[in-house]
Amino acid sequence: MRIVVAEDLYLLRDGMVRLIEAYGHEVVATAATGPETLDALRAWRPDVAVVDVRMPPTQTDEGLRAALAARADVPGLPVLVLSQYVEQLYARELLADGSGGVGYFLKESVFDADQFLDALERVAAGGTAMDPAVIAKLLSSGSSHRRLGGLTEREHSVLALMAEGLSNQAIARRLFLSDSAISKYTTSLFGKLGITDDGTGNRRVLAVLAYLNGP
């Protein structure tokens, strides 16, 4: 994969570059500020970008705003946000177009290289990779979830794991169910949420968006 790494802390940025390259991927550009991030994403159009939230010059939300601006220019540009903070508004906005290719992890939740690279690969493939802590923060914002009222408890469990970016096979292992059972649950919850396979969006991402945003 061709990857852009946007992180203002040198040691962390250099460490990610070394890790990514050790796994056989190519870091085509790095950035240490919001404007540099936007320039790099527009110029390189990478297979996936790793972007911090708070970057110079103001250390507020430059990284996320750069990612959103780049996705506006290049729809579906895959972005994995890796941050110490959950910016609820921007996290929802990243998901809002339903095209996928979005991840959001807290730095403190990444425990090993395999987890980080797995998230990168899922996002690059157009899926989602959401930290459970980020999901909890988004769900705590008070949104109504009337659309989810018709789901069974098991369907809720499947949808929550889908929001983390897990495949049907991984969800089956987590819930100790068969792959075919998970397939039936996902088909059922798509139907209850009114999500059809019409080719206009990623159904899993649309379901995750419904789960996180309501109503």
Backbone as JSON Lines, residues from 0, in Angstrom:
{"i":0,"aa":"M","n":[0.84,-1.2,0.0],"ca":[0.0,0.0,0.0],"c":[0.87,1.25,0.0]}
{"i":1,"aa":"R","n":[0.37,2.3,-0.6],"ca":[1.0,3.62,-0.58],"c":[0.33,4.43,0.52]}
{"i":2,"aa":"I","n":[1.11,4.89,1.48],"ca":[0.54,5.47,2.7],"c":[1.14,6.84,2.98]}
{"i":3,"aa":"V","n":[0.28,7.77,3.42],"ca":[0.72,9.07,3.94],"c":[0.56,9.03,5.46]}
{"i":4,"aa":"V","n":[1.58,9.48,6.18],"ca":[1.53,9.53,7.64],"c":[1.56,11.0,8.08]}
{"i":5,"aa":"A","n":[0.51,11.44,8.76],"ca":[0.41,12.82,9.23],"c":[0.37,12.82,10.76]}
{"i":6,"aa":"E","n":[1.48,13.22,11.35],"ca":[1.63,13.22,12.82],"c":[2.7,14.24,13.17]}
{"i":7,"aa":"D","n":[2.39,15.14,14.11],"ca":[3.34,16.21,14.41],"c":[4.47,15.8,15.35]}
{"i":8,"aa":"L","n":[4.28,14.73,16.13],"ca":[5.33,14.28,17.04],"c":[6.35,13.43,16.27]}
{"i":9,"aa":"Y","n":[7.59,13.9,16.22],"ca":[8.6,13.25,15.39],"c":[8.79,11.78,15.73]}
{"i":10,"aa":"L","n":[8.95,11.46,17.01],"ca":[9.25,10.08,17.39],"c":[8.11,9.14,17.0]}
{"i":11,"aa":"L","n":[6.88,9.59,17.21],"ca":[5.74,8.75,16.84],"c":[5.62,8.63,15.33]}
{"i":12,"aa":"R","n":[5.81,9.73,14.63],"ca":[5.74,9.7,13.16],"c":[6.81,8.76,12.6]}
{"i":13,"aa":"D","n":[8.04,8.91,13.08],"ca":[9.14,8.08,12.6],"c":[8.9,6.61,12.94]}
{"i":14,"aa":"G","n":[8.34,6.37,14.13],"ca":[8.05,4.98,14.51],"c":[7.01,4.35,13.61]}
{"i":15,"aa":"M","n":[5.97,5.1,13.26],"ca":[4.94,4.56,12.36],"c":[5.52,4.29,10.98]}
{"i":16,"aa":"V","n":[6.35,5.2,10.5],"ca":[6.96,5.01,9.18],"c":[7.78,3.72,9.17]}
{"i":17,"aa":"R","n":[8.6,3.53,10.19],"ca":[9.44,2.33,10.26],"c":[8.59,1.06,10.35]}
{"i":18,"aa":"L","n":[7.53,1.12,11.14],"ca":[6.65,-0.04,11.29],"c":[5.97,-0.37,9.97]}
{"i":19,"aa":"I","n":[5.4,0.64,9.32],"ca":[4.7,0.41,8.06],"c":[5.64,-0.17,7.0]}
{"i":20,"aa":"E","n":[6.84,0.38,6.91],"ca":[7.79,-0.1,5.91],"c":[8.31,-1.5,6.25]}
{"i":21,"aa":"A","n":[8.38,-1.82,7.55],"ca":[8.81,-3.15,7.95],"c":[7.8,-4.22,7.5]}
{"i":22,"aa":"Y","n":[6.55,-3.81,7.31],"ca":[5.51,-4.73,6.86],"c":[5.37,-4.73,5.33]}
{"i":23,"aa":"G","n":[6.3,-4.08,4.66],"ca":[6.33,-4.14,3.2],"c":[5.52,-3.09,2.47]}
{"i":24,"aa":"H","n":[5.02,-2.1,3.2],"ca":[4.27,-1.03,2.56],"c":[5.16,0.19,2.33]}
{"i":25,"aa":"E","n":[4.69,1.13,1.54],"ca":[5.49,2.31,1.18],"c":[4.87,3.58,1.77]}
{"i":26,"aa":"V","n":[5.66,4.32,2.53],"ca":[5.23,5.63,3.0],"c":[5.67,6.65,1.95]}
{"i":27,"aa":"V","n":[4.7,7.19,1.23],"ca":[5.03,8.08,0.1],"c":[5.25,9.52,0.55]}
{"i":28,"aa":"A","n":[4.71,9.88,1.74],"ca":[4.89,11.24,2.24],"c":[4.55,11.26,3.73]}
{"i":29,"aa":"T","n":[5.15,12.21,4.44],"ca":[4.8,12.48,5.83],"c":[4.43,13.95,5.96]}
{"i":30,"aa":"A","n":[3.7,14.27,7.02],"ca":[3.29,15.65,7.26],"c":[3.29,15.91,8.76]}
{"i":31,"aa":"A","n":[3.61,17.14,9.12],"ca":[3.67,17.51,10.54],"c":[2.72,18.64,10.89]}
{"i":32,"aa":"T","n":[1.99,19.18,9.89],"ca":[1.02,20.25,10.14],"c":[-0.25,19.97,9.35]}
{"i":33,"aa":"G","n":[-1.31,20.7,9.68],"ca":[-2.55,20.55,8.93],"c":[-2.4,20.88,7.46]}
{"i":34,"aa":"P","n":[-1.83,22.04,7.11],"ca":[-1.66,22.37,5.69],"c":[-0.79,21.36,4.95]}
{"i":35,"aa":"E","n":[0.29,20.87,5.58],"ca":[1.13,19.86,4.94],"c":[0.33,18.58,4.68]}
{"i":36,"aa":"T","n":[-0.55,18.24,5.63],"ca":[-1.37,17.04,5.49],"c":[-2.27,17.14,4.27]}
{"i":37,"aa":"L","n":[-2.96,18.27,4.15],"ca":[-3.87,18.46,3.01],"c":[-3.1,18.42,1.7]}
{"i":38,"aa":"D","n":[-1.96,19.1,1.64],"ca":[-1.15,19.1,0.42],"c":[-0.72,17.69,0.04]}
{"i":39,"aa":"A","n":[-0.27,16.91,1.05],"ca":[0.22,15.55,0.79],"c":[-0.92,14.65,0.3]}
{"i":40,"aa":"L","n":[-2.09,14.76,0.92],"ca":[-3.21,13.91,0.53],"c":[-3.69,14.24,-0.88]}
{"i":41,"aa":"R","n":[-3.72,15.53,-1.21],"ca":[-4.14,15.92,-2.56],"c":[-3.12,15.5,-3.61]}
{"i":42,"aa":"A","n":[-1.83,15.64,-3.27],"ca":[-0.78,15.36,-4.25],"c":[-0.6,13.86,-4.49]}
{"i":43,"aa":"W","n":[-0.66,13.07,-3.42],"ca":[-0.32,11.66,-3.53],"c":[-1.52,10.74,-3.68]}
{"i":44,"aa":"R","n":[-2.7,11.16,-3.19],"ca":[-3.89,10.31,-3.25],"c":[-3.53,8.88,-2.84]}
{"i":45,"aa":"P","n":[-3.11,8.72,-1.6],"ca":[-2.59,7.41,-1.17],"c":[-3.68,6.35,-1.07]}
{"i":46,"aa":"D","n":[-3.23,5.11,-0.94],"ca":[-4.17,4.01,-0.71],"c":[-4.84,4.16,0.65]}
{"i":47,"aa":"V","n":[-4.13,4.76,1.6],"ca":[-4.69,5.04,2.92],"c":[-3.78,6.06,3.6]}
{"i":48,"aa":"A","n":[-4.37,6.89,4.46],"ca":[-3.6,7.88,5.21],"c":[-3.82,7.67,6.7]}
{"i":49,"aa":"V","n":[-2.78,7.86,7.49],"ca":[-2.88,7.87,8.95],"c":[-2.78,9.33,9.37]}
{"i":50,"aa":"V","n":[-3.81,9.82,10.04],"ca":[-3.9,11.25,10.33],"c":[-4.18,11.49,11.81]}
{"i":51,"aa":"D","n":[-3.37,12.35,12.43],"ca":[-3.64,12.79,13.79],"c":[-4.7,13.88,13.76]}
{"i":52,"aa":"V","n":[-5.38,14.09,14.89],"ca":[-6.43,15.12,14.96],"c":[-5.83,16.5,15.17]}
{"i":53,"aa":"R","n":[-5.08,16.65,16.25],"ca":[-4.59,17.97,16.67],"c":[-3.16,18.17,16.19]}
{"i":54,"aa":"M","n":[-3.02,19.1,15.26],"ca":[-1.73,19.36,14.64],"c":[-1.48,20.87,14.58]}
{"i":55,"aa":"P","n":[-0.22,21.28,14.38],"ca":[0.06,22.7,14.19],"c":[-0.66,23.2,12.93]}
{"i":56,"aa":"P","n":[-0.95,24.5,12.83],"ca":[-0.39,25.55,13.69],"c":[-1.13,25.82,14.99]}
{"i":57,"aa":"T","n":[-2.38,25.39,15.15],"ca":[-3.11,25.77,16.36],"c":[-3.31,24.63,17.34]}
{"i":58,"aa":"Q","n":[-2.96,23.4,16.94],"ca":[-3.14,22.21,17.79],"c":[-4.59,22.03,18.21]}
{"i":59,"aa":"T","n":[-5.51,22.25,17.28],"ca":[-6.91,22.0,17.57],"c":[-7.4,20.82,16.74]}
{"i":60,"aa":"D","n":[-7.9,21.09,15.54],"ca":[-8.48,20.01,14.73],"c":[-7.96,20.01,13.3]}
{"i":61,"aa":"E","n":[-6.75,20.56,13.1],"ca":[-6.25,20.7,11.72],"c":[-6.16,19.39,10.97]}
{"i":62,"aa":"G","n":[-5.74,18.34,11.64],"ca":[-5.58,17.06,10.95],"c":[-6.9,16.53,10.41]}
{"i":63,"aa":"L","n":[-7.93,16.55,11.24],"ca":[-9.24,16.06,10.8],"c":[-9.83,16.93,9.71]}
{"i":64,"aa":"R","n":[-9.68,18.24,9.84],"ca":[-10.21,19.13,8.81],"c":[-9.49,18.92,7.48]}
{"i":65,"aa":"A","n":[-8.19,18.64,7.55],"ca":[-7.44,18.34,6.33],"c":[-7.95,17.05,5.69]}
{"i":66,"aa":"A","n":[-8.22,16.04,6.53],"ca":[-8.73,14.77,6.01],"c":[-10.08,14.96,5.34]}
{"i":67,"aa":"L","n":[-10.96,15.73,5.97],"ca":[-12.29,15.98,5.4],"c":[-12.18,16.74,4.08]}
{"i":68,"aa":"A","n":[-11.3,17.74,4.04],"ca":[-11.12,18.52,2.81],"c":[-10.58,17.64,1.69]}
{"i":69,"aa":"A","n":[-9.65,16.74,2.03],"ca":[-9.08,15.86,1.02],"c":[-10.13,14.88,0.5]}
{"i":70,"aa":"R","n":[-10.99,14.38,1.39],"ca":[-12.05,13.45,0.96],"c":[-13.1,14.18,0.11]}
{"i":71,"aa":"A","n":[-13.25,15.48,0.33],"ca":[-14.16,16.24,-0.53],"c":[-13.59,16.33,-1.95]}
{"i":72,"aa":"D","n":[-12.26,16.44,-2.05],"ca":[-11.6,16.52,-3.35],"c":[-11.48,15.14,-4.0]}
{"i":73,"aa":"V","n":[-11.23,14.14,-3.16],"ca":[-11.04,12.76,-3.64],"c":[-12.04,11.88,-2.88]}
{"i":74,"aa":"P","n":[-13.27,11.78,-3.35],"ca":[-14.3,11.03,-2.62],"c":[-13.86,9.61,-2.29]}
{"i":75,"aa":"G","n":[-14.07,9.23,-1.03],"ca":[-13.71,7.89,-0.6],"c":[-12.24,7.69,-0.26]}
{"i":76,"aa":"L","n":[-11.45,8.77,-0.27],"ca":[-10.03,8.65,0.09],"c":[-9.92,8.01,1.47]}
{"i":77,"aa":"P","n":[-9.27,6.85,1.59],"ca":[-9.24,6.14,2.87],"c":[-8.4,6.87,3.93]}
{"i":78,"aa":"V","n":[-8.98,7.06,5.11],"ca":[-8.32,7.78,6.18],"c":[-8.5,7.03,7.5]}
{"i":79,"aa":"L","n":[-7.39,6.74,8.16],"ca":[-7.42,6.19,9.51],"c":[-6.98,7.29,10.47]}
{"i":80,"aa":"V","n":[-7.9,7.77,11.28],"ca":[-7.57,8.78,12.29],"c":[-6.99,8.07,13.5]}
{"i":81,"aa":"L","n":[-5.83,8.54,13.94],"ca":[-5.16,7.95,15.11],"c":[-4.85,9.1,16.05]}
{"i":82,"aa":"S","n":[-5.57,9.16,17.17],"ca":[-5.51,10.36,17.99],"c":[-5.64,10.04,19.47]}
{"i":83,"aa":"Q","n":[-5.36,11.02,20.3],"ca":[-5.62,10.93,21.73],"c":[-7.03,11.39,22.06]}
{"i":84,"aa":"Y","n":[-7.74,11.95,21.08],"ca":[-9.01,12.6,21.34],"c":[-10.1,12.08,20.41]}
{"i":85,"aa":"V","n":[-11.35,12.15,20.88],"ca":[-12.5,11.84,20.04],"c":[-13.21,13.15,19.72]}
{"i":86,"aa":"E","n":[-13.15,13.54,18.48],"ca":[-13.88,14.72,18.01],"c":[-15.18,14.23,17.39]}
{"i":87,"aa":"Q","n":[-16.28,14.31,18.16],"ca":[-17.52,13.66,17.75],"c":[-18.06,14.19,16.42]}
{"i":88,"aa":"L","n":[-18.09,15.5,16.27],"ca":[-18.66,16.09,15.06],"c":[-17.92,15.62,13.82]}
{"i":89,"aa":"Y","n":[-16.59,15.67,13.86],"ca":[-15.8,15.31,12.69],"c":[-15.81,13.81,12.44]}
{"i":90,"aa":"A","n":[-15.87,13.02,13.51],"ca":[-15.95,11.57,13.33],"c":[-17.23,11.21,12.59]}
{"i":91,"aa":"R","n":[-18.33,11.84,12.96],"ca":[-19.59,11.59,12.26],"c":[-19.52,12.08,10.81]}
{"i":92,"aa":"E","n":[-18.87,13.23,10.61],"ca":[-18.77,13.78,9.26],"c":[-17.94,12.88,8.36]}
{"i":93,"aa":"L","n":[-16.91,12.27,8.9],"ca":[-16.11,11.34,8.11],"c":[-16.95,10.17,7.63]}
{"i":94,"aa":"L","n":[-17.87,9.71,8.48],"ca":[-18.7,8.57,8.14],"c":[-19.89,8.95,7.26]}
{"i":95,"aa":"A","n":[-20.21,10.23,7.23],"ca":[-21.52,10.66,6.73],"c":[-21.79,10.33,5.28]}
{"i":96,"aa":"D","n":[-20.76,10.26,4.43],"ca":[-21.04,10.02,3.01],"c":[-21.33,8.56,2.71]}
{"i":97,"aa":"G","n":[-21.1,7.68,3.7],"ca":[-21.44,6.27,3.52],"c":[-20.54,5.52,2.58]}
{"i":98,"aa":"S","n":[-19.43,6.12,2.17],"ca":[-18.56,5.47,1.19],"c":[-17.53,4.55,1.83]}
{"i":99,"aa":"G","n":[-17.37,4.64,3.13],"ca":[-16.4,3.78,3.8],"c":[-14.99,4.32,3.68]}
{"i":100,"aa":"G","n":[-14.02,3.44,3.94],"ca":[-12.64,3.87,3.93],"c":[-12.33,4.81,5.08]}
{"i":101,"aa":"V","n":[-12.91,4.51,6.25],"ca":[-12.75,5.38,7.42],"c":[-12.42,4.56,8.65]}
{"i":102,"aa":"G","n":[-11.45,5.04,9.43],"ca":[-11.15,4.43,10.71],"c":[-10.87,5.51,11.74]}
{"i":103,"aa":"Y","n":[-11.11,5.18,13.0],"ca":[-10.85,6.15,14.08],"c":[-10.44,5.35,15.31]}
{"i":104,"aa":"F","n":[-9.16,5.46,15.66],"ca":[-8.63,4.76,16.83],"c":[-7.98,5.75,17.78]}
{"i":105,"aa":"L","n":[-8.14,5.5,19.07],"ca":[-7.38,6.23,20.07],"c":[-5.99,5.61,20.17]}
{"i":106,"aa":"K","n":[-4.98,6.46,20.28],"ca":[-3.61,5.95,20.33],"c":[-3.42,4.96,21.47]}
{"i":107,"aa":"E","n":[-4.05,5.23,22.59],"ca":[-3.88,4.38,23.77],"c":[-4.51,3.0,23.59]}
{"i":108,"aa":"S","n":[-5.37,2.85,22.55],"ca":[-6.06,1.58,22.34],"c":[-5.33,0.66,21.37]}
{"i":109,"aa":"V","n":[-4.26,1.14,20.75],"ca":[-3.51,0.32,19.8],"c":[-2.41,-0.4,20.57]}
{"i":110,"aa":"F","n":[-2.57,-1.7,20.7],"ca":[-1.69,-2.46,21.58],"c":[-0.57,-3.2,20.85]}
{"i":111,"aa":"D","n":[-0.71,-3.41,19.55],"ca":[0.35,-4.12,18.84],"c":[0.33,-3.77,17.36]}
{"i":112,"aa":"A","n":[1.41,-4.15,16.68],"ca":[1.57,-3.81,15.27],"c":[0.51,-4.47,14.4]}
{"i":113,"aa":"D","n":[0.17,-5.73,14.71],"ca":[-0.81,-6.44,13.89],"c":[-2.16,-5.74,13.92]}
{"i":114,"aa":"Q","n":[-2.57,-5.25,15.09],"ca":[-3.84,-4.54,15.2],"c":[-3.83,-3.27,14.35]}
{"i":115,"aa":"F","n":[-2.73,-2.53,14.41],"ca":[-2.61,-1.29,13.64],"c":[-2.64,-1.56,12.15]}
{"i":116,"aa":"L","n":[-1.86,-2.54,11.7],"ca":[-1.81,-2.85,10.26],"c":[-3.13,-3.43,9.77]}
{"i":117,"aa":"D","n":[-3.79,-4.22,10.62],"ca":[-5.1,-4.77,10.23],"c":[-6.1,-3.64,10.02]}
{"i":118,"aa":"A","n":[-6.08,-2.64,10.91],"ca":[-6.98,-1.49,10.76],"c":[-6.68,-0.73,9.47]}
{"i":119,"aa":"L","n":[-5.39,-0.53,9.19],"ca":[-5.0,0.16,7.96],"c":[-5.51,-0.58,6.72]}
{"i":120,"aa":"E","n":[-5.37,-1.89,6.72],"ca":[-5.78,-2.68,5.56],"c":[-7.29,-2.66,5.37]}
{"i":121,"aa":"R","n":[-8.04,-2.71,6.5],"ca":[-9.49,-2.67,6.4],"c":[-9.97,-1.33,5.83]}
{"i":122,"aa":"V","n":[-9.35,-0.26,6.31],"ca":[-9.73,1.07,5.82],"c":[-9.35,1.23,4.35]}
{"i":123,"aa":"A","n":[-8.15,0.77,3.99],"ca":[-7.71,0.87,2.6],"c":[-8.63,0.1,1.66]}
{"i":124,"aa":"A","n":[-9.24,-0.97,2.17],"ca":[-10.14,-1.79,1.36],"c":[-11.56,-1.21,1.29]}
{"i":125,"aa":"G","n":[-11.76,-0.04,1.92],"ca":[-13.07,0.6,1.85],"c":[-13.98,0.31,3.02]}
{"i":126,"aa":"G","n":[-13.46,-0.37,4.05],"ca":[-14.27,-0.7,5.21],"c":[-14.13,0.34,6.31]}
{"i":127,"aa":"T","n":[-14.59,-0.04,7.5],"ca":[-14.44,0.83,8.67],"c":[-13.62,0.1,9.72]}
{"i":128,"aa":"A","n":[-12.96,0.88,10.55],"ca":[-12.21,0.33,11.68],"c":[-12.37,1.31,12.84]}
{"i":129,"aa":"M","n":[-13.36,1.07,13.67],"ca":[-13.7,2.0,14.73],"c":[-13.31,1.43,16.09]}
{"i":130,"aa":"D","n":[-12.58,2.23,16.87],"ca":[-12.22,1.88,18.23],"c":[-13.5,1.78,19.07]}
{"i":131,"aa":"P","n":[-13.66,0.7,19.86],"ca":[-14.85,0.62,20.73],"c":[-15.02,1.84,21.63]}
{"i":132,"aa":"A","n":[-13.9,2.44,22.06],"ca":[-13.99,3.64,22.9],"c":[-14.55,4.82,22.11]}
{"i":133,"aa":"V","n":[-14.22,4.9,20.83],"ca":[-14.76,5.96,19.98],"c":[-16.26,5.74,19.77]}
{"i":134,"aa":"I","n":[-16.63,4.49,19.51],"ca":[-18.05,4.16,19.35],"c":[-18.83,4.55,20.59]}
{"i":135,"aa":"A","n":[-18.31,4.21,21.77],"ca":[-18.98,4.53,23.02],"c":[-19.16,6.04,23.18]}
{"i":136,"aa":"K","n":[-18.14,6.8,22.79],"ca":[-18.22,8.25,22.89],"c":[-19.28,8.81,21.96]}
{"i":137,"aa":"L","n":[-19.35,8.28,20.75],"ca":[-20.34,8.76,19.79],"c":[-21.76,8.41,20.25]}
{"i":138,"aa":"L","n":[-21.91,7.22,20.82],"ca":[-23.22,6.79,21.26],"c":[-23.68,7.56,22.49]}
{"i":139,"aa":"S","n":[-22.74,8.14,23.24],"ca":[-23.09,8.85,24.47],"c":[-23.54,10.29,24.21]}
{"i":140,"aa":"S","n":[-23.57,10.69,22.94],"ca":[-23.86,12.08,22.62],"c":[-25.35,12.41,22.66]}
{"i":141,"aa":"G","n":[-26.19,11.39,22.92],"ca":[-27.6,11.66,23.12],"c":[-28.48,11.47,21.9]}
{"i":142,"aa":"S","n":[-27.94,10.92,20.82],"ca":[-28.77,10.71,19.63],"c":[-29.87,9.7,19.92]}
{"i":143,"aa":"S","n":[-31.02,9.93,19.32],"ca":[-32.1,8.96,19.42],"c":[-31.8,7.78,18.51]}
{"i":144,"aa":"H","n":[-32.24,6.61,18.91],"ca":[-31.99,5.42,18.09],"c":[-33.29,4.68,17.78]}
{"i":145,"aa":"R","n":[-34.32,5.46,17.4],"ca":[-35.59,4.82,17.09],"c":[-35.47,3.86,15.93]}
{"i":146,"aa":"R","n":[-34.59,4.16,14.97],"ca":[-34.44,3.28,13.81],"c":[-33.92,1.91,14.22]}
{"i":147,"aa":"L","n":[-33.24,1.85,15.36],"ca":[-32.66,0.59,15.79],"c":[-33.58,-0.2,16.7]}
{"i":148,"aa":"G","n":[-34.76,0.37,17.0],"ca":[-35.65,-0.26,17.97],"c":[-36.16,-1.62,17.53]}
{"i":149,"aa":"G","n":[-36.19,-1.87,16.22],"ca":[-36.7,-3.15,15.75],"c":[-35.68,-4.27,15.73]}
{"i":150,"aa":"L","n":[-34.42,-3.95,16.06],"ca":[-33.39,-4.98,16.05],"c":[-33.45,-5.84,17.31]}
{"i":151,"aa":"T","n":[-33.15,-7.12,17.14],"ca":[-33.06,-8.0,18.3],"c":[-31.75,-7.73,19.04]}
{"i":152,"aa":"E","n":[-31.64,-8.27,20.24],"ca":[-30.4,-8.1,21.02],"c":[-29.2,-8.66,20.26]}
{"i":153,"aa":"R","n":[-29.39,-9.8,19.61],"ca":[-28.28,-10.41,18.85],"c":[-27.91,-9.54,17.66]}
{"i":154,"aa":"E","n":[-28.9,-8.97,16.97],"ca":[-28.61,-8.09,15.84],"c":[-27.87,-6.84,16.3]}
{"i":155,"aa":"H","n":[-28.23,-6.32,17.47],"ca":[-27.48,-5.19,18.04],"c":[-26.02,-5.57,18.25]}
{"i":156,"aa":"S","n":[-25.79,-6.76,18.78],"ca":[-24.42,-7.22,19.04],"c":[-23.62,-7.33,17.74]}
{"i":157,"aa":"V","n":[-24.27,-7.88,16.72],"ca":[-23.61,-8.02,15.42],"c":[-23.28,-6.64,14.85]}
{"i":158,"aa":"L","n":[-24.22,-5.7,14.96],"ca":[-24.02,-4.37,14.41],"c":[-22.91,-3.62,15.16]}
{"i":159,"aa":"A","n":[-22.85,-3.8,16.48],"ca":[-21.78,-3.15,17.26],"c":[-20.41,-3.64,16.81]}
{"i":160,"aa":"L","n":[-20.28,-4.93,16.57],"ca":[-19.0,-5.48,16.11],"c":[-18.72,-5.08,14.66]}
{"i":161,"aa":"M","n":[-19.76,-4.94,13.87],"ca":[-19.61,-4.45,12.51],"c":[-19.05,-3.03,12.52]}
{"i":162,"aa":"A","n":[-19.49,-2.23,13.5],"ca":[-19.0,-0.86,13.62],"c":[-17.5,-0.82,13.91]}
{"i":163,"aa":"E","n":[-17.0,-1.83,14.6],"ca":[-15.56,-1.91,14.85],"c":[-14.8,-2.27,13.58]}
{"i":164,"aa":"G","n":[-15.52,-2.72,12.55],"ca":[-14.88,-3.08,11.29],"c":[-14.65,-4.55,11.1]}
{"i":165,"aa":"L","n":[-15.21,-5.37,12.0],"ca":[-14.97,-6.81,11.9],"c":[-15.74,-7.42,10.73]}
{"i":166,"aa":"S","n":[-15.14,-8.4,10.11],"ca":[-15.81,-9.14,9.04],"c":[-16.82,-10.1,9.65]}
{"i":167,"aa":"N","n":[-17.68,-10.68,8.8],"ca":[-18.63,-11.67,9.3],"c":[-17.93,-12.83,9.98]}
{"i":168,"aa":"Q","n":[-16.8,-13.26,9.4],"ca":[-16.07,-14.37,10.0],"c":[-15.53,-14.01,11.38]}
{"i":169,"aa":"A","n":[-15.01,-12.79,11.52],"ca":[-14.47,-12.36,12.81],"c":[-15.59,-12.18,13.84]}
{"i":170,"aa":"I","n":[-16.75,-11.67,13.38],"ca":[-17.9,-11.53,14.28],"c":[-18.36,-12.91,14.75]}
{"i":171,"aa":"A","n":[-18.38,-13.86,13.84],"ca":[-18.79,-15.22,14.2],"c":[-17.89,-15.8,15.29]}
{"i":172,"aa":"R","n":[-16.58,-15.57,15.13],"ca":[-15.64,-16.07,16.15],"c":[-15.86,-15.38,17.49]}
{"i":173,"aa":"R","n":[-16.11,-14.07,17.45],"ca":[-16.29,-13.3,18.69],"c":[-17.56,-13.75,19.43]}
{"i":174,"aa":"L","n":[-18.61,-14.05,18.67],"ca":[-19.9,-14.41,19.28],"c":[-20.12,-15.92,19.38]}
{"i":175,"aa":"F","n":[-19.12,-16.7,18.94],"ca":[-19.21,-18.16,19.0],"c":[-20.42,-18.67,18.22]}
{"i":176,"aa":"L","n":[-20.57,-18.11,17.01],"ca":[-21.65,-18.52,16.12],"c":[-21.06,-18.94,14.78]}
{"i":177,"aa":"S","n":[-21.87,-19.55,13.95],"ca":[-21.41,-19.94,12.63],"c":[-21.41,-18.75,11.67]}
{"i":178,"aa":"D","n":[-20.61,-18.87,10.61],"ca":[-20.6,-17.81,9.6],"c":[-21.98,-17.62,8.98]}
{"i":179,"aa":"S","n":[-22.67,-18.72,8.75],"ca":[-24.0,-18.62,8.13],"c":[-24.99,-17.91,9.04]}
{"i":180,"aa":"A","n":[-24.87,-18.11,10.35],"ca":[-25.76,-17.43,11.29],"c":[-25.52,-15.93,11.24]}
{"i":181,"aa":"I","n":[-24.26,-15.53,11.19],"ca":[-23.95,-14.1,11.13],"c":[-24.45,-13.5,9.82]}
{"i":182,"aa":"S","n":[-24.33,-14.25,8.74],"ca":[-24.84,-13.78,7.45],"c":[-26.34,-13.53,7.52]}
{"i":183,"aa":"K","n":[-27.05,-14.4,8.2],"ca":[-28.5,-14.22,8.34],"c":[-28.82,-12.99,9.19]}
{"i":184,"aa":"Y","n":[-28.06,-12.8,10.27],"ca":[-28.29,-11.63,11.13],"c":[-28.01,-10.33,10.37]}
{"i":185,"aa":"T","n":[-26.92,-10.31,9.59],"ca":[-26.61,-9.08,8.85],"c":[-27.66,-8.79,7.79]}
{"i":186,"aa":"T","n":[-28.12,-9.83,7.1],"ca":[-29.17,-9.64,6.1],"c":[-30.44,-9.09,6.75]}
{"i":187,"aa":"S","n":[-30.77,-9.65,7.92],"ca":[-31.96,-9.22,8.64],"c":[-31.85,-7.77,9.09]}
{"i":188,"aa":"L","n":[-30.7,-7.39,9.66],"ca":[-30.58,-6.02,10.17],"c":[-30.52,-5.0,9.03]}
{"i":189,"aa":"F","n":[-29.92,-5.39,7.9],"ca":[-29.95,-4.49,6.74],"c":[-31.4,-4.22,6.34]}
{"i":190,"aa":"G","n":[-32.21,-5.27,6.31],"ca":[-33.6,-5.13,5.94],"c":[-34.37,-4.24,6.91]}
{"i":191,"aa":"K","n":[-34.15,-4.45,8.21],"ca":[-34.86,-3.66,9.21],"c":[-34.45,-2.19,9.18]}
{"i":192,"aa":"L","n":[-33.2,-1.93,8.78],"ca":[-32.72,-0.55,8.7],"c":[-33.03,0.09,7.34]}
{"i":193,"aa":"G","n":[-33.66,-0.69,6.44],"ca":[-34.02,-0.16,5.13],"c":[-32.82,0.05,4.22]}
{"i":194,"aa":"I","n":[-31.76,-0.74,4.42],"ca":[-30.53,-0.6,3.63],"c":[-30.53,-1.66,2.53]}
{"i":195,"aa":"T","n":[-30.69,-1.23,1.3],"ca":[-30.76,-2.16,0.17],"c":[-29.44,-2.2,-0.58]}
{"i":196,"aa":"D","n":[-29.22,-3.27,-1.3],"ca":[-28.0,-3.44,-2.08],"c":[-28.24,-2.86,-3.47]}
{"i":197,"aa":"D","n":[-28.24,-1.5,-3.52],"ca":[-28.54,-0.84,-4.79],"c":[-27.29,-0.29,-5.48]}
{"i":198,"aa":"G","n":[-26.13,-0.58,-4.92],"ca":[-24.89,-0.16,-5.55],"c":[-24.5,1.28,-5.3]}
{"i":199,"aa":"T","n":[-25.29,2.02,-4.5],"ca":[-24.99,3.44,-4.26],"c":[-24.17,3.67,-3.0]}
{"i":200,"aa":"G","n":[-23.95,2.64,-2.2],"ca":[-23.17,2.82,-0.99],"c":[-22.77,1.48,-0.4]}
{"i":201,"aa":"N","n":[-21.83,1.51,0.5],"ca":[-21.39,0.33,1.21],"c":[-22.41,0.01,2.3]}
{"i":202,"aa":"R","n":[-23.11,-1.12,2.18],"ca":[-24.19,-1.42,3.12],"c":[-23.69,-1.52,4.56]}
{"i":203,"aa":"R","n":[-22.51,-2.07,4.75],"ca":[-21.98,-2.19,6.11],"c":[-21.7,-0.8,6.7]}
{"i":204,"aa":"V","n":[-21.16,0.09,5.89],"ca":[-20.89,1.45,6.37],"c":[-22.19,2.18,6.66]}
{"i":205,"aa":"L","n":[-23.19,2.01,5.8],"ca":[-24.48,2.65,6.03],"c":[-25.13,2.16,7.31]}
{"i":206,"aa":"A","n":[-24.97,0.85,7.58],"ca":[-25.52,0.3,8.83],"c":[-24.77,0.87,10.04]}
{"i":207,"aa":"V","n":[-23.46,0.97,9.92],"ca":[-22.66,1.56,11.01],"c":[-23.08,3.0,11.24]}
{"i":208,"aa":"L","n":[-23.31,3.74,10.16],"ca":[-23.72,5.13,10.28],"c":[-25.07,5.23,10.99]}
{"i":209,"aa":"A","n":[-26.0,4.34,10.65],"ca":[-27.28,4.33,11.32],"c":[-27.12,4.02,12.81]}
{"i":210,"aa":"Y","n":[-26.21,3.1,13.1],"ca":[-25.96,2.7,14.49],"c":[-25.39,3.87,15.29]}
{"i":211,"aa":"L","n":[-24.46,4.6,14.7],"ca":[-23.79,5.68,15.43],"c":[-24.6,6.96,15.48]}
{"i":212,"aa":"N","n":[-25.39,7.2,14.46],"ca":[-26.06,8.5,14.36],"c":[-27.52,8.5,14.78]}
{"i":213,"aa":"G","n":[-28.26,7.39,14.47],"ca":[-29.68,7.47,14.74],"c":[-30.27,8.7,14.05]}
{"i":214,"aa":"P","n":[-31.51,9.09,14.22],"ca":[-32.54,8.23,14.79],"c":[-33.04,7.26,13.73]}
